[in-house]
């Protein structure tokens, strides 16, 4: 099982760029890129809170998806 962030989907739904998300959250474009591409191994609570606020998320399930391992 793998837990992934749905940032790319949320960006597409709003027609936002990663750069715009970085600007409104105050996070670096590098961090947003790493999170959007699921390259980050750890997620800071502060970064996730800023992203949740920016997207107006009220249900944490909107931010994450759980995928089964291909075995």
N, C-alpha and C positions, 0 to 999 in steps of 0.2 A: 504494500500500500504506500502511495506517495501523496503528500499534501502539497498542492500547488496554489499559488495566488492567481486570481482571475483579473489581474490588472489590465492585461491587453484587451480582454473582453469589455471591461468597464470603460476603458478609454475609447474603444471603437463605438460603443453604445452612445457615447456623448460627443463623438467626433473631436476628441481631445488628443493632443500629442503628449509624449512623455515629457517633453520640455515644458509644456504648459503645466502639467501636474507638478513637476519639480518647482516651477515658479510659485504656484499657489500654496504649496505645502512648505516651501523653504528647504526642501531636501535637495541633494545634489542630483544632477541628471544621471550621473554614474550609478548612484544608489537606485534611482527609479528604474533605470535600464536593467540592473541586476535583478531587482524584484520582479519586474514585468516579464523577464525572460527566465525566471525561476532559477537563477544562478546563485542566489544568496542561500547560504546554509542556515543562517540565523536571521531572525527578524526582530529588530528592536521594537519594543512596545511603543516608544515615542514615534517612530516612523510609521508604524501601523495606525496609530491613533490619528496622525495627521492625514494619512490617506483615507481613512474611514470618514473623517470630517469632510474632506474635500469632495468625496463622492456622495456624501449624505447617506451613508449606509446605516441602516437601523437593525439589520439582521446580519450577524457575522458570517452566515453561510453565503452571503452575496460575494464575499471577498475570497473565499477558499473553495477549492474543489478537491475531492479525494478520488484518486485513481488507483485502480487495482494494478498490481505488478503483472507484467506479461511473462508468466511462467507456465 
